[in-house]
Amino acid sequence: MPLVRLLLFSLSCFVLPILCRGQAAKLATDEARQAATVFVNRALEGKRYKDFSGRMHAYPKFEPRWWTKVTFAGGRWRLIFDPPAGVTAAVSLDPDGGNPKLEHYGYAPQ
């Protein structure tokens, strides 16, 4: 449902740009998790990482619940998946979920 709300807001901005002037609507935390997940999965599609033994693997499909740190500061959402070992990623988004940036991705050995 949060993704539907994000898509409806985006569509309303396209159809009725006057709605989007001024302050953008801030996503709820769950919506930010969903938007970051959709973005990171698209950004990492086809990319591979090398594990501790030197073997190459495709990045897994991220899930919204994987984000271990979710903050809103400086006018942007910042979501981080940083387990003690394994695949890592950091994404930032505008308050409304726009302008996503993949700030970091990789593999952290134990």
DRENGUVEX-856991 format. One line per 10 residues: number of its first residue (from 0); for each residue x, y negated, z of N, C-alpha, C. Coordinates in Angstrom, 3 decimals. Layout:
! DRENGUVEX-856991
NUM = X/Y/Z/X/Y/Z/X/Y/Z ~ ...
! end
This chain:
! DRENGUVEX-856991
0 = 0.806/1.206/0.000/0.000/0.000/0.000/0.850/-1.272/0.000 ~ 1.960/-1.325/0.780/2.781/-2.531/0.743/3.322/-2.840/-0.650 ~ 3.671/-1.800/-1.423/4.181/-2.013/-2.769/3.102/-2.616/-3.648 ~ 1.869/-2.178/-3.457/0.745/-2.735/-4.222/0.617/-4.218/-3.923 ~ 0.750/-4.591/-2.648/0.655/-6.007/-2.264/1.766/-6.822/-2.918 ~ 2.983/-6.266/-2.941/4.113/-6.934/-3.579/3.855/-7.111/-5.072 ~ 3.354/-6.062/-5.733/3.081/-6.144/-7.165/1.961/-7.135/-7.469 ~ 0.920/-7.146/-6.640/-0.178/-8.104/-6.842/0.305/-9.535/-6.680 ~ 1.163/-9.786/-5.685/1.705/-11.133/-5.496/2.538/-11.534/-6.702 ~ 3.381/-10.615/-7.187/4.216/-10.904/-8.357/3.356/-11.209/-9.573
10 = 2.308/-10.419/-9.778/1.416/-10.634/-10.911/0.686/-11.965/-10.780 ~ 0.239/-12.300/-9.570/-0.459/-13.574/-9.394/0.467/-14.747/-9.684 ~ 1.749/-14.605/-9.382/2.707/-15.668/-9.680/2.906/-15.815/-11.180 ~ 2.802/-14.706/-11.901/2.956/-14.745/-13.352/1.728/-15.381/-13.997 ~ 0.566/-14.982/-13.533/-0.678/-15.461/-14.130/-1.030/-16.874/-13.663 ~ -0.847/-17.130/-12.392/-1.192/-18.432/-11.822/0.023/-19.031/-11.114 ~ 0.974/-19.593/-11.858/2.215/-20.072/-11.255/2.013/-21.115/-10.156 ~ 0.878/-21.810/-10.163/0.646/-22.812/-9.129/0.619/-22.187/-7.729 ~ 0.245/-20.904/-7.626/0.218/-20.220/-6.332/1.606/-20.038/-5.739 ~ 2.615/-20.070/-6.590/3.964/-19.736/-6.146/4.846/-20.954/-5.937
20 = 4.314/-22.123/-6.107/5.114/-23.317/-5.875/5.340/-23.490/-4.378 ~ 6.472/-24.021/-4.044/6.763/-24.255/-2.628/7.253/-23.000/-1.949 ~ 6.829/-22.788/-0.726/7.304/-21.685/0.109/6.800/-20.338/-0.411 ~ 7.733/-19.416/-0.609/7.354/-18.070/-1.035/6.811/-17.294/0.161 ~ 5.897/-16.383/-0.112/5.348/-15.547/0.947/6.423/-14.586/1.430 ~ 6.574/-14.459/2.739/7.582/-13.565/3.316/6.988/-12.171/3.459 ~ 7.737/-11.179/2.976/7.307/-9.798/3.107/7.320/-9.368/4.563 ~ 6.489/-8.399/4.888/6.572/-7.732/6.184/7.782/-6.794/6.129 ~ 8.256/-6.348/7.282/9.434/-5.485/7.348/9.262/-4.227/6.507 ~ 8.118/-3.574/6.606/7.884/-2.352/5.823/7.897/-2.639/4.321
30 = 7.379/-3.794/3.936/7.394/-4.180/2.525/8.817/-4.448/2.047 ~ 9.628/-5.074/2.892/11.029/-5.312/2.540/11.766/-3.983/2.376 ~ 11.488/-3.030/3.262/12.091/-1.691/3.145/11.715/-1.050/1.809 ~ 10.440/-1.144/1.441/9.969/-0.548/0.194/10.602/-1.235/-1.014 ~ 10.634/-2.564/-1.019/11.218/-3.299/-2.144/12.709/-2.980/-2.291 ~ 13.426/-2.912/-1.174/14.857/-2.584/-1.217/15.071/-1.164/-1.721 ~ 14.199/-0.250/-1.331/14.319/1.144/-1.753/14.120/1.280/-3.261 ~ 13.093/0.642/-3.781/12.846/0.686/-5.229/14.054/0.119/-5.967 ~ 14.568/-1.019/-5.493/15.707/-1.658/-6.147/16.961/-0.795/-6.087 ~ 17.314/-0.283/-4.906/18.564/0.486/-4.779/18.499/1.767/-5.592
40 = 17.343/2.409/-5.651/17.226/3.627/-6.460/17.443/3.335/-7.943 ~ 16.929/2.223/-8.412/17.153/1.841/-9.815/18.615/1.459/-10.044 ~ 19.187/0.707/-9.110/20.570/0.238/-9.254/21.578/1.383/-9.232 ~ 21.308/2.430/-8.463/22.259/3.538/-8.335/21.943/4.712/-9.264 ~ 20.886/4.600/-10.029/20.528/5.671/-10.953/21.666/5.886/-11.954 ~ 22.118/7.120/-12.044/23.204/7.454/-12.967/24.600/7.230/-12.413 ~ 24.713/6.581/-11.263/26.027/6.369/-10.642/26.386/7.589/-9.803 ~ 27.685/7.805/-9.647/28.160/8.963/-8.887/29.172/8.494/-7.852 ~ 29.332/9.302/-6.821/30.341/9.026/-5.793/31.194/10.266/-5.578 ~ 32.391/10.050/-5.060/33.323/11.135/-4.779/33.295/11.422/-3.285
50 = 33.038/12.688/-2.909/33.001/13.037/-1.491/34.417/13.269/-0.952 ~ 34.515/13.644/0.313/35.811/13.795/0.974/36.697/14.859/0.328 ~ 36.083/15.812/-0.369/36.874/16.868/-1.008/37.244/16.525/-2.451 ~ 36.765/15.379/-2.920/37.073/14.964/-4.287/36.009/15.338/-5.300 ~ 34.945/16.015/-4.883/33.861/16.390/-5.799/32.944/15.197/-6.061 ~ 32.450/15.114/-7.272/31.550/14.033/-7.668/30.097/14.466/-7.473 ~ 29.272/13.518/-7.012/27.847/13.769/-6.776/27.034/12.571/-7.243 ~ 25.796/12.842/-7.671/24.858/11.754/-7.955/24.379/11.180/-6.626 ~ 24.108/9.887/-6.595/23.543/9.288/-5.378/22.153/9.860/-5.140 ~ 21.817/10.122/-3.893/20.469/10.618/-3.603/19.440/9.502/-3.781
60 = 18.189/9.882/-3.925/17.112/8.890/-3.948/16.896/8.408/-2.520 ~ 17.015/7.112/-2.320/16.825/6.528/-0.988/15.352/6.561/-0.609 ~ 15.091/6.544/0.675/13.734/6.466/1.215/13.654/5.240/2.123 ~ 12.479/4.613/2.204/12.349/3.403/3.022/12.797/3.587/4.478 ~ 12.587/4.757/5.043/12.938/4.976/6.450/14.443/5.078/6.685 ~ 15.226/5.199/5.626/16.677/5.336/5.765/17.370/4.048/6.188 ~ 16.782/2.899/5.938/17.456/1.637/6.266/17.635/1.549/7.777 ~ 18.891/1.538/8.229/19.180/1.557/9.659/19.172/0.166/10.280 ~ 19.409/-0.862/9.476/19.382/-2.248/9.966/18.568/-3.077/8.987 ~ 17.554/-3.749/9.506/16.718/-4.629/8.684/16.621/-5.960/9.413
70 = 17.151/-7.002/8.797/17.137/-8.331/9.423/16.666/-9.373/8.417 ~ 16.163/-10.487/8.950/15.824/-11.638/8.127/16.540/-12.841/8.726 ~ 17.502/-13.358/7.997/18.285/-14.516/8.473/18.792/-15.295/7.265 ~ 18.930/-16.583/7.436/19.445/-17.411/6.353/18.554/-17.405/5.120 ~ 17.265/-17.150/5.321/16.327/-17.175/4.203/16.329/-15.932/3.334 ~ 16.978/-14.842/3.795/17.011/-13.607/3.021/16.860/-12.388/3.913 ~ 16.233/-11.366/3.355/16.218/-10.065/3.996/17.565/-9.412/3.748 ~ 18.075/-8.687/4.730/19.290/-7.886/4.562/18.993/-6.504/5.129 ~ 19.157/-5.498/4.289/18.881/-4.114/4.677/20.146/-3.298/4.485 ~ 20.481/-2.528/5.503/21.719/-1.756/5.491/21.418/-0.305/5.839
80 = 21.995/0.591/5.069/22.000/2.015/5.390/23.456/2.374/5.602 ~ 23.816/2.623/6.851/25.220/2.803/7.209/25.367/3.907/8.252 ~ 25.195/5.164/7.833/25.365/6.253/8.787/26.844/6.420/9.139 ~ 27.162/7.205/10.158/28.564/7.415/10.523/29.395/7.998/9.376 ~ 28.764/8.784/8.525/29.454/9.353/7.364/28.435/9.591/6.257 ~ 28.899/9.572/5.026/28.025/9.832/3.888/27.789/8.592/3.050 ~ 26.717/8.618/2.283/26.355/7.533/1.376/25.965/6.292/2.171 ~ 26.423/5.122/1.719/26.082/3.856/2.365/25.575/2.865/1.310 ~ 24.780/1.885/1.761/24.308/0.838/0.853/23.861/-0.371/1.663 ~ 23.974/-1.541/1.047/23.459/-2.788/1.633/22.794/-3.579/0.515
90 = 21.582/-4.064/0.784/20.787/-4.809/-0.182/20.292/-6.084/0.482 ~ 20.231/-7.171/-0.275/19.591/-8.386/0.232/18.502/-8.805/-0.747 ~ 17.468/-9.471/-0.206/16.298/-9.887/-0.985/15.859/-11.270/-0.545 ~ 15.226/-12.002/-1.457/14.567/-13.238/-1.077/13.402/-12.902/-0.144 ~ 12.831/-13.887/0.531/11.726/-13.617/1.459/10.567/-12.852/0.837 ~ 10.296/-13.119/-0.449/9.179/-12.457/-1.133/9.586/-11.168/-1.835 ~ 10.844/-10.735/-1.668/11.328/-9.512/-2.300/12.015/-9.741/-3.633 ~ 12.012/-10.976/-4.104/12.653/-11.282/-5.383/14.166/-11.414/-5.255 ~ 14.816/-11.570/-6.385/16.252/-11.769/-6.465/17.043/-10.745/-5.644 ~ 16.791/-9.447/-5.844/17.514/-8.436/-5.067/18.979/-8.366/-5.473
100 = 19.827/-8.086/-4.501/21.262/-7.944/-4.756/21.769/-6.698/-4.044 ~ 22.506/-5.889/-4.777/23.179/-4.734/-4.195/24.531/-5.232/-3.714 ~ 24.647/-5.444/-2.418/25.857/-6.037/-1.855/26.967/-5.029/-1.637 ~ 26.582/-3.786/-1.396/27.581/-2.755/-1.144/26.950/-1.392/-1.372 ~ 27.744/-0.471/-1.909/27.343/0.928/-1.953/28.614/1.761/-2.006 ~ 28.528/2.980/-1.509/29.695/3.828/-1.531/29.484/5.079/-0.684 ~ 30.608/5.660/-0.338/30.616/6.885/0.455/31.633/6.716/1.562 ~ 31.229/6.989/2.785/32.125/6.882/3.936/32.409/8.274/4.470 ~ 33.665/8.751/4.372/33.981/10.063/4.940/33.933/10.002/6.458 ~ 33.831/11.147/7.092/33.774/11.191/8.565/35.022/10.640/9.175
! end
